[in-house]
Amino acid sequence: MPTQSPSTPAKKSRVEFDPRKSLGLRIKELRVEHGLTQEELSDRSGLFRTYMSRIESGQANPTLTMLHQIAGAFAIDVRDLLILPQNQRPTRVRATATVSRGRVNK
């Protein structure tokens, strides 16, 4: 069984926040609220439908210019794309632990 050397940080077991997935969910949420299909949103924003699909699924990393185009399609400000609903905001975890001489120090 592998052991950690003294004073080596232990692995964190929390789920990491994925901004691309959160942004994609936010855009999809807005699209559905506006009653638009991906094709319609793509036409309004000037982006390819396949790329829009990749954005919504968190597989693409759109540029600021692209976000501006998407926001324009919804007639909202870019910052409204980036403001996540409370239930989608990442939680802050500050707990850290180190391993020192076989003991976990918290």
C-alpha distances in whole Angstrom, upper triangle without the diagonal:
4,6,10,13,16,18,16,17,15,16,19,19,23,25,26,30,31,35,36,35,37,40,40,40,43,45,45,46,49,50,50,52,54,55,54,52,50,53,55,53,52,56,57,54,54,51,50,49,46,45,46,43,41,41,41,38,36,36,39,39,43,45,47,50,48,48,51,53,51,52,55,55,54,57,55,53,50,48,49,47,44,44,42,43,41,39,38,37,34,32,32,28,28,25,23,20,18,15,17,16,13,16,17,20,22
4,7,10,13,15,13,14,13,13,17,18,21,23,24,28,30,33,34,34,35,38,39,39,42,44,44,45,48,49,49,51,53,54,53,51,49,52,54,51,51,54,55,52,53,49,48,48,45,43,44,42,39,39,40,37,35,34,37,37,40,42,44,47,46,45,49,50,49,50,53,53,53,55,53,51,48,46,47,45,42,42,40,42,40,38,36,35,32,31,30,26,26,23,20,18,16,13,15,14,12,15,15,18,21
4,7,9,12,10,12,11,12,16,17,21,23,24,28,30,33,35,34,36,39,39,40,42,44,44,45,48,49,50,51,54,55,54,52,50,53,55,52,52,55,56,53,53,50,50,49,46,44,45,44,40,40,41,38,36,36,38,37,41,43,44,48,47,46,49,51,49,50,54,54,53,55,53,51,48,46,47,45,42,42,40,41,40,38,36,35,31,30,28,25,24,21,18,15,13,10,11,10,8,11,12,15,18
4,7,8,6,9,8,10,14,16,19,22,23,26,28,31,33,33,34,37,38,38,40,43,43,44,46,48,49,50,52,53,52,51,49,52,54,51,50,54,54,51,52,48,48,48,45,43,44,42,39,39,40,37,34,34,36,36,39,40,42,45,45,44,47,49,47,48,51,52,51,53,50,48,45,43,44,42,39,40,38,39,38,36,35,33,29,28,26,23,21,19,15,12,10,7,9,9,8,10,10,13,15
4,6,6,9,10,13,16,19,22,25,25,28,30,33,35,35,36,39,40,41,42,45,46,46,49,50,51,52,55,56,55,54,51,54,56,53,52,56,56,53,53,50,50,50,47,45,46,45,42,41,42,39,37,37,38,37,41,42,43,46,46,45,48,50,49,50,53,54,53,55,52,50,47,45,46,44,41,41,40,41,40,38,37,35,31,30,27,24,22,20,16,13,10,7,7,8,8,11,12,13,16
4,6,9,10,14,17,20,23,25,26,29,31,34,36,36,37,40,41,42,43,46,47,47,49,51,52,53,55,57,56,55,53,56,57,54,54,57,57,54,55,52,52,52,49,47,48,47,43,43,43,41,38,38,40,39,42,43,44,47,47,46,49,51,50,50,54,55,54,55,52,50,47,45,46,45,41,41,40,41,39,38,37,35,31,29,27,23,21,19,15,12,8,6,4,5,7,9,10,11,14
4,6,9,12,15,18,20,23,23,26,29,31,33,34,34,37,39,39,40,43,44,45,47,49,50,50,53,54,54,53,50,53,55,52,51,55,54,51,52,49,50,50,47,45,45,44,41,40,41,39,36,36,38,36,39,40,41,44,44,43,46,48,47,47,51,52,51,52,49,47,44,41,43,41,38,38,37,38,36,36,34,32,28,26,24,20,18,16,12,9,6,5,5,8,9,10,9,9,12
4,6,9,12,15,18,21,20,24,26,28,30,31,32,34,36,36,38,40,41,42,44,46,47,48,50,51,51,50,47,50,52,49,48,52,51,48,49,46,47,46,44,42,42,41,38,37,38,36,33,33,34,33,36,37,38,42,42,40,43,46,44,45,48,49,48,50,47,45,41,39,41,39,36,36,35,36,35,34,32,30,26,25,22,19,17,15,11,9,6,5,7,10,10,11,10,11,12
4,7,9,12,14,17,17,20,22,25,27,28,28,31,33,33,34,37,38,38,40,42,43,44,47,48,47,47,44,47,49,45,45,49,48,45,47,44,44,44,41,39,39,38,35,34,35,33,30,30,32,30,34,35,36,39,39,37,40,43,41,41,45,46,45,47,43,41,38,36,37,36,32,33,31,33,31,30,28,26,22,21,18,15,14,11,8,6,4,6,9,12,12,11,9,10,10
4,6,9,12,15,16,19,22,24,27,27,27,30,32,32,33,36,37,37,39,41,42,43,45,47,46,45,43,46,48,45,45,48,48,45,46,43,43,43,40,38,38,37,34,33,34,31,29,29,31,30,34,35,36,40,39,37,41,43,41,41,45,45,44,46,43,41,38,36,37,35,32,32,30,32,30,28,27,25,21,20,18,15,14,11,8,6,5,6,10,13,11,11,8,9,10
4,6,9,12,12,16,18,21,23,23,24,27,28,28,30,33,33,34,36,38,39,40,42,43,43,42,39,43,44,41,41,45,45,42,43,40,40,39,37,35,35,34,31,30,30,28,25,26,28,27,31,32,33,37,36,35,38,40,38,38,42,42,41,43,41,39,36,34,35,33,30,30,28,29,27,26,24,23,19,18,17,14,13,11,9,8,9,10,14,16,15,14,11,13,12
4,6,9,10,13,16,19,21,21,21,24,26,25,27,30,30,31,33,35,36,37,39,40,40,39,37,40,42,39,39,43,42,39,41,38,38,37,35,33,33,32,29,28,28,26,23,24,26,25,29,30,31,35,34,32,35,37,35,36,39,40,38,40,38,36,33,31,31,30,27,27,24,26,24,22,21,19,15,14,13,10,11,9,8,8,10,12,16,19,17,16,13,13,12
4,7,9,13,15,19,21,20,20,23,24,24,26,29,29,29,32,34,34,35,38,39,38,37,36,39,40,38,38,42,41,39,40,37,37,36,34,32,32,30,28,27,26,24,22,23,26,25,29,31,32,35,34,32,35,37,35,35,39,39,38,40,37,36,33,31,31,29,26,26,24,24,22,20,19,18,15,14,13,11,12,11,10,11,13,15,19,21,19,18,14,15,14
4,6,9,12,16,18,17,17,20,21,21,22,25,26,26,28,30,30,31,34,35,35,35,33,36,38,35,35,39,38,36,38,35,35,34,32,30,29,28,26,24,24,22,20,21,24,23,26,28,29,32,31,29,32,34,32,32,36,36,34,36,33,32,30,27,27,26,23,23,20,21,19,17,15,14,11,10,10,8,11,10,11,13,16,18,21,24,22,20,17,18,15
4,7,9,13,15,13,13,17,18,17,19,22,22,22,25,27,27,28,31,32,32,31,29,33,34,31,32,35,35,32,34,31,31,30,28,26,26,24,22,21,20,18,16,18,20,20,23,25,26,30,28,26,29,31,28,29,32,32,31,33,31,30,27,25,25,23,20,20,17,18,17,15,13,13,9,10,11,10,13,13,14,16,19,21,25,27,25,24,21,21,19
4,6,10,12,11,12,15,16,16,18,20,21,21,24,26,26,27,30,31,30,30,28,31,32,29,30,33,33,30,32,29,29,28,26,24,24,23,20,19,18,17,14,16,18,17,20,22,23,26,25,23,26,28,26,26,30,30,29,31,28,27,24,22,23,20,18,18,16,17,17,15,13,12,8,10,10,10,13,14,15,17,19,22,25,28,27,25,22,22,20
4,6,9,9,8,11,13,13,14,17,18,18,20,22,23,24,26,28,27,27,25,28,29,26,27,30,29,27,29,26,27,26,24,22,21,20,18,16,16,15,12,14,16,15,17,19,20,23,22,20,23,25,22,23,26,27,25,27,25,23,20,19,19,17,14,14,12,14,14,13,10,9,6,8,10,11,14,16,17,20,22,25,28,32,30,29,25,25,23
4,6,6,6,9,10,11,12,15,16,17,19,20,21,23,25,26,25,24,22,25,26,23,23,27,26,24,25,23,23,22,21,18,18,17,14,13,13,11,8,11,12,11,14,16,17,20,19,17,21,22,20,20,24,24,23,26,23,22,19,18,18,15,13,14,12,15,15,14,11,10,9,12,13,15,18,19,20,23,25,28,31,34,33,32,28,28,26
4,5,5,6,8,10,10,12,14,15,16,18,20,21,22,24,23,23,20,23,24,21,21,25,24,21,23,20,21,21,20,17,16,16,14,11,11,11,8,11,11,9,11,13,14,17,16,14,17,19,17,17,21,21,20,22,20,18,15,14,15,12,9,11,10,13,14,14,10,10,9,13,14,17,19,21,22,25,28,30,34,37,36,34,31,31,28
4,5,5,6,9,10,11,12,14,15,16,18,20,21,22,21,20,17,20,21,18,18,22,21,18,20,17,18,17,16,13,12,12,10,7,8,8,5,7,7,6,9,11,13,16,14,12,16,17,15,16,19,19,19,21,19,18,15,15,15,12,11,13,12,15,17,16,12,13,13,16,18,20,23,25,26,28,30,33,36,39,38,37,34,34,31
4,5,5,6,9,10,10,12,14,15,16,18,20,21,20,19,17,20,21,18,19,22,22,20,21,18,19,17,16,14,13,12,10,8,7,6,4,8,9,10,12,15,16,19,16,14,18,19,16,17,21,20,19,22,20,20,17,17,16,13,12,13,11,13,15,14,10,12,12,15,18,20,23,24,26,28,30,33,36,39,38,37,33,33,31
4,5,5,6,9,10,10,12,14,15,16,18,20,19,19,17,21,21,18,19,23,22,20,22,19,20,19,18,16,14,14,13,10,9,9,7,11,12,11,13,15,16,18,16,14,17,18,15,16,19,19,18,20,18,17,15,14,13,10,9,10,8,10,12,11,7,8,9,13,16,18,21,24,25,28,31,33,37,40,38,37,33,33,30
4,5,5,6,9,10,11,12,14,15,17,18,17,17,15,18,19,15,16,20,18,16,18,16,17,17,16,14,12,12,11,8,7,9,7,11,10,9,10,12,12,15,12,10,13,14,12,12,16,16,15,17,15,14,11,11,11,7,7,9,8,11,13,13,10,11,12,16,18,21,24,26,28,31,33,36,39,43,41,40,36,36,33
4,5,5,6,8,10,10,12,14,15,16,15,14,12,16,16,13,14,18,17,15,17,14,15,14,13,11,9,9,8,5,4,6,5,9,9,9,10,13,14,16,13,11,14,15,11,13,16,15,14,18,16,16,14,14,13,9,10,12,11,13,16,15,12,13,15,19,21,23,26,29,30,33,35,38,41,44,43,41,38,38,35
4,6,5,6,9,10,10,12,14,15,15,14,13,17,17,14,16,19,19,17,20,17,18,16,16,14,12,11,11,9,6,7,8,11,12,13,14,17,17,19,16,14,17,17,13,14,18,16,15,18,16,17,15,15,13,10,11,12,9,10,13,12,9,12,14,17,20,23,26,28,30,33,35,38,41,44,42,41,38,38,35
4,5,5,6,9,10,10,12,14,14,15,14,17,17,14,16,19,17,16,19,17,18,17,17,16,12,13,13,10,8,10,10,14,14,14,13,16,15,17,15,12,14,15,11,11,15,14,12,15,13,14,12,12,9,7,8,8,7,8,12,12,9,11,14,17,20,23,26,29,31,34,36,39,43,46,44,43,39,39,36
4,5,5,6,9,10,11,12,11,12,10,14,13,10,12,15,14,12,15,13,15,13,14,13,9,10,11,8,6,10,10,13,12,13,12,14,14,15,12,10,12,12,8,9,12,11,10,13,12,13,11,12,10,7,9,11,10,12,15,15,13,15,17,21,23,26,29,32,34,37,39,42,45,48,47,46,42,42,39
4,5,5,6,9,10,10,9,9,9,12,12,10,12,15,14,14,16,15,15,13,14,13,9,9,11,9,6,9,11,13,14,15,14,17,17,18,15,13,16,15,11,12,15,13,11,15,14,16,15,16,13,10,13,14,12,13,16,16,13,16,19,22,25,28,31,33,35,38,40,43,46,49,47,46,43,43,40
4,5,5,6,9,10,10,11,12,15,14,12,15,18,16,16,19,18,19,16,17,17,13,13,15,12,9,12,13,16,17,18,17,19,19,20,17,15,17,17,13,13,16,14,11,15,14,16,15,15,12,10,12,12,11,10,14,13,12,15,18,21,24,27,30,32,35,37,40,43,46,49,48,46,42,42,39
4,5,5,6,9,9,11,11,14,13,10,13,16,14,13,17,16,18,16,18,17,13,14,16,13,11,14,15,18,18,18,16,18,18,18,16,13,14,14,10,10,12,10,8,11,10,13,12,13,10,9,12,12,11,12,15,15,14,16,20,23,26,29,32,35,37,40,43,45,49,52,50,49,45,45,42
4,5,5,6,5,7,8,11,9,7,10,13,11,12,15,14,15,13,15,15,11,12,14,12,10,13,15,17,17,18,16,19,18,18,15,14,15,13,10,11,12,9,8,12,12,15,14,16,13,11,14,15,15,15,19,19,17,19,22,26,29,32,35,37,39,42,45,47,51,54,52,51,47,47,44
4,5,5,6,7,9,12,11,10,13,15,14,15,18,17,18,15,17,17,13,13,16,15,12,14,17,19,19,21,19,22,22,22,19,17,19,17,14,14,16,13,11,15,15,18,18,19,15,14,17,17,16,15,19,18,17,20,23,26,29,32,35,38,40,43,45,48,51,54,52,51,47,47,44
4,5,8,11,12,15,13,12,16,17,15,16,20,19,20,18,20,20,16,17,19,17,14,17,19,22,22,23,21,23,22,23,20,18,19,18,14,14,15,13,10,13,13,16,17,17,14,13,16,16,15,14,17,17,17,20,23,26,29,32,35,38,40,43,46,49,52,55,53,52,48,48,45
4,6,9,11,13,11,10,13,14,12,14,17,17,19,17,19,19,15,16,19,17,15,18,20,23,22,23,21,23,22,21,19,17,17,16,13,12,13,10,8,11,12,15,16,18,14,14,17,17,17,17,20,21,20,22,25,29,32,35,38,40,43,46,49,51,55,58,56,55,51,51,48
4,7,10,12,9,10,13,14,13,15,18,18,18,16,19,19,16,16,19,18,15,18,21,23,23,24,22,24,24,23,21,19,20,18,15,15,16,12,11,14,15,19,19,21,18,17,20,20,20,19,23,22,22,24,27,31,34,37,40,42,44,47,50,53,56,59,57,56,52,52,49
4,7,8,6,6,10,10,10,12,14,14,15,12,15,16,12,13,16,15,13,16,19,21,20,21,20,22,22,21,18,17,18,15,12,14,14,10,10,13,15,18,18,20,18,16,19,20,20,20,24,23,22,25,28,31,34,37,40,42,44,47,50,52,56,59,57,56,52,52,49
4,5,5,6,8,10,11,12,14,13,13,9,12,14,10,10,14,14,12,15,17,19,18,20,19,21,22,21,18,17,19,16,13,15,16,12,12,16,18,20,20,22,20,17,21,22,21,22,25,24,23,26,28,31,34,37,40,42,44,47,49,51,55,58,56,55,51,52,49
4,5,5,6,9,10,10,12,10,9,6,9,10,7,7,11,11,9,12,15,15,15,17,15,18,19,18,15,15,17,14,11,14,15,12,12,16,17,20,18,21,19,16,19,21,20,21,25,24,22,24,27,30,33,35,39,41,42,45,47,49,53,56,54,53,50,50,47
4,6,5,6,9,10,10,9,8,5,9,11,9,9,13,13,13,15,18,18,17,19,17,20,21,19,16,16,18,14,12,15,15,12,14,17,19,21,20,23,21,19,22,24,24,25,28,28,26,28,30,34,36,39,42,44,45,48,50,52,56,59,57,56,53,53,51
4,5,5,6,9,10,10,10,9,12,13,10,12,15,15,14,17,19,20,19,20,18,20,20,19,16,16,16,13,11,14,13,9,11,14,16,19,19,22,20,18,21,23,23,24,28,28,26,28,30,34,37,39,42,45,46,49,51,54,57,60,59,58,54,54,52
4,5,5,6,8,8,9,8,11,11,8,10,13,12,12,15,17,18,16,17,15,17,17,15,12,12,13,10,8,10,10,7,8,12,13,16,15,18,16,14,17,19,20,21,25,25,23,25,27,31,33,36,39,42,43,46,48,51,54,57,56,55,51,51,49
4,5,5,6,5,6,5,9,9,7,9,12,11,12,15,16,16,15,16,13,15,16,14,11,12,13,10,8,12,11,9,11,14,16,17,16,20,18,16,19,21,22,24,27,27,24,26,28,32,34,37,40,42,44,46,48,51,54,57,56,55,52,52,49
4,6,5,7,8,8,12,12,10,13,16,15,16,19,20,20,18,19,16,18,18,16,13,14,14,11,10,13,12,9,12,14,16,18,18,21,20,18,21,24,25,26,30,30,28,30,32,35,38,41,43,46,47,50,52,54,58,61,59,59,55,55,53
4,6,8,10,11,14,14,11,14,17,15,16,19,20,21,19,19,16,17,17,14,12,12,12,8,8,10,8,5,9,10,13,15,15,19,17,16,19,21,22,24,28,28,26,28,30,34,36,39,42,45,46,49,51,54,57,60,59,58,55,54,52
4,6,9,10,13,11,9,13,15,13,14,17,18,18,16,16,12,13,13,11,8,9,9,5,5,8,7,5,9,11,12,14,13,16,16,14,17,19,21,23,27,27,25,26,28,32,34,37,39,42,43,46,48,51,54,57,56,55,52,52,49
4,7,9,12,11,10,14,15,14,16,18,19,19,16,16,13,13,14,11,9,11,11,7,8,12,10,9,13,14,16,17,16,19,19,17,20,23,24,26,30,30,27,29,31,34,36,39,41,44,45,48,50,52,56,59,57,57,53,53,51
4,6,9,7,7,10,11,11,13,15,16,15,12,13,10,12,13,11,8,10,11,8,8,12,12,11,14,16,17,18,16,19,19,16,19,22,22,25,28,28,25,27,28,32,34,37,39,42,42,45,47,49,53,56,54,54,50,50,48
4,5,5,6,9,10,11,12,14,15,14,12,14,12,14,16,14,11,13,15,12,11,15,15,13,16,19,20,21,19,22,22,19,21,24,24,27,30,30,26,28,30,33,35,38,40,42,43,46,47,50,53,56,54,54,51,51,49
4,5,5,6,9,10,10,12,14,14,12,15,13,16,18,17,13,14,16,13,12,16,16,13,16,19,20,21,20,22,21,18,21,23,23,25,28,28,25,27,28,32,34,37,40,42,43,45,47,49,53,55,54,53,50,50,48
4,5,5,6,9,10,11,13,11,10,13,13,16,18,17,14,16,18,16,14,18,19,17,19,22,22,23,21,24,23,20,21,24,24,26,29,28,25,27,28,31,34,36,38,40,41,43,45,47,50,53,51,51,48,48,46
4,5,5,6,9,10,11,9,7,10,9,12,15,14,11,12,15,13,12,15,17,15,17,20,20,21,18,21,20,17,18,22,21,24,27,26,23,24,25,29,31,33,36,38,38,41,42,44,48,51,49,49,46,46,44
4,5,5,6,9,10,10,9,11,9,12,14,14,10,11,14,11,9,13,14,12,14,17,17,18,16,18,18,14,16,19,19,21,24,23,20,22,24,27,30,32,35,37,38,40,42,45,48,51,49,49,45,46,43
4,5,5,6,9,9,9,12,12,15,17,17,14,14,17,15,13,16,18,15,16,20,20,21,19,21,20,16,18,20,19,21,24,23,20,22,23,27,29,31,34,36,37,39,41,43,47,50,48,47,44,45,42
4,5,5,6,5,5,9,10,13,16,16,13,14,17,16,14,17,19,17,18,22,21,22,19,20,20,16,17,20,19,21,24,23,19,21,22,25,27,29,32,34,34,37,38,40,44,47,45,44,41,42,40
4,5,5,6,5,7,7,11,13,14,10,10,14,13,11,13,16,15,16,19,18,18,15,17,16,12,13,16,16,18,21,20,17,18,19,23,25,27,30,32,33,35,37,40,43,46,44,44,40,41,39
4,6,8,8,10,10,14,15,16,13,12,15,15,12,14,17,15,15,18,18,18,16,17,16,12,13,16,14,16,19,18,15,17,18,22,24,27,30,32,33,35,38,40,43,46,45,44,40,41,38
4,6,8,11,12,16,18,19,16,15,19,18,15,17,20,19,19,22,21,22,19,20,19,15,16,18,16,17,20,18,15,17,18,21,24,26,29,30,31,34,36,38,41,44,42,41,38,39,37
4,6,8,10,13,16,17,14,14,17,18,15,17,20,19,19,22,21,21,18,18,18,14,14,16,15,17,19,18,14,16,16,19,21,23,26,28,28,31,33,35,38,41,40,39,36,36,34
4,7,10,13,16,18,15,15,19,18,16,19,22,21,21,24,23,23,20,21,21,17,17,19,18,21,23,21,18,19,19,22,24,25,28,30,30,32,34,36,39,42,40,40,37,37,36
4,6,10,13,14,11,12,15,15,14,16,19,18,19,22,21,21,17,19,19,15,15,18,18,21,23,22,19,20,20,23,25,27,29,31,31,34,35,37,41,43,42,42,39,39,37
4,7,10,12,10,10,13,14,13,15,18,18,19,21,20,19,15,16,17,14,13,17,17,20,22,22,18,19,19,22,23,25,27,29,30,32,34,36,39,42,41,41,38,38,36
4,7,8,6,7,10,10,10,12,15,15,16,18,17,16,12,14,15,12,12,16,17,20,23,23,19,20,20,24,25,27,30,32,33,35,37,40,43,46,45,44,41,41,39
4,5,5,6,9,10,11,12,14,15,17,18,17,15,12,14,16,13,13,17,18,22,24,25,21,21,22,25,26,29,30,33,33,36,38,41,44,47,46,45,42,42,40
4,5,5,6,9,10,10,12,14,15,16,14,12,9,11,13,11,11,15,17,20,23,24,21,20,22,25,26,28,30,33,34,37,39,42,44,48,47,46,43,42,40
4,5,5,6,9,10,11,13,15,15,14,12,10,13,15,13,14,17,19,23,26,27,24,24,25,28,29,32,34,37,38,41,42,45,48,51,51,50,47,46,44
4,5,5,6,9,10,11,13,14,14,13,10,13,14,12,13,17,18,21,24,25,22,22,24,27,29,32,34,36,37,40,42,45,48,51,50,49,46,46,43
4,5,5,6,8,10,11,12,11,10,6,9,10,8,9,13,15,18,21,22,19,19,21,24,26,29,31,34,35,38,40,43,46,50,49,48,44,44,41
4,5,5,6,9,10,10,9,8,6,9,11,9,11,14,17,20,23,24,22,22,24,27,28,32,34,37,38,41,43,46,49,53,52,51,47,46,44
4,5,5,6,9,10,10,10,9,12,13,11,14,17,19,21,25,26,23,24,26,29,31,34,36,39,40,44,46,48,52,55,54,53,49,49,46
4,5,5,7,9,9,10,8,11,11,9,12,14,16,18,22,23,20,21,23,27,29,32,34,37,39,42,44,47,50,53,52,51,47,47,44
4,5,5,6,5,6,5,9,8,7,10,12,14,17,20,21,19,20,22,26,28,31,34,37,38,42,44,47,50,53,52,51,47,47,44
4,5,5,6,7,8,11,11,11,14,16,18,20,24,25,23,24,26,30,32,35,37,40,42,45,48,51,54,57,56,55,51,50,48
4,6,8,10,11,14,12,11,15,17,18,20,24,25,23,24,27,30,32,36,38,41,43,46,48,51,55,58,57,55,52,51,48
4,5,9,10,12,10,10,13,14,16,17,21,22,20,22,25,28,30,34,36,39,41,45,47,50,53,57,55,54,50,50,47
4,7,9,12,10,11,14,15,17,19,22,24,22,23,26,30,32,35,38,41,43,46,49,52,55,58,57,56,52,51,48
4,7,8,7,8,11,12,14,16,19,21,20,20,23,26,28,32,34,37,39,43,46,49,52,55,54,53,49,48,45
4,5,5,7,9,10,14,16,19,21,19,19,22,25,27,30,32,36,37,41,43,47,50,53,52,51,47,46,43
4,5,5,7,9,12,15,18,20,18,17,20,23,24,28,30,33,35,38,41,44,47,50,49,48,44,43,40
4,5,5,6,10,13,15,18,16,15,17,20,21,25,27,30,32,36,38,41,44,48,47,45,42,40,37
4,5,5,8,10,13,16,14,14,17,20,22,25,28,31,33,37,39,43,46,49,48,46,42,41,38
4,6,8,10,14,15,13,13,16,19,21,25,27,30,32,35,38,41,44,48,46,45,41,40,37
4,6,10,12,14,11,11,13,16,18,21,24,27,28,32,34,38,41,44,43,41,38,37,34
4,7,9,11,10,9,12,15,17,20,23,26,28,31,34,38,41,44,43,41,37,36,33
4,6,8,6,6,9,12,15,18,21,24,26,30,33,36,39,42,41,39,35,35,31
4,6,5,7,10,13,16,19,22,25,27,31,34,37,40,43,42,40,36,35,32
4,5,5,9,10,13,16,19,22,25,28,32,35,38,41,40,37,33,32,29
4,6,8,10,13,16,19,21,24,27,31,34,37,40,38,36,32,32,28
4,6,9,12,15,19,21,23,26,30,32,36,39,37,35,32,31,28
4,6,9,13,16,18,21,24,27,30,34,37,36,33,30,29,26
4,6,9,13,15,17,21,24,27,30,33,32,30,26,25,22
4,6,10,12,15,18,22,25,28,31,30,27,24,23,19
4,6,9,12,16,19,22,25,29,28,25,21,20,17
4,6,9,12,15,19,22,25,24,21,18,16,13
4,6,10,13,17,19,23,22,20,16,14,11
4,7,10,14,16,20,19,16,12,11,7
4,7,10,13,17,16,14,10,9,6
4,7,10,13,12,10,6,5,4
4,6,10,10,8,6,5,7
4,7,6,5,5,6,9
4,5,5,6,7,11
4,6,8,10,14
4,7,10,13
4,6,10
4,6
4
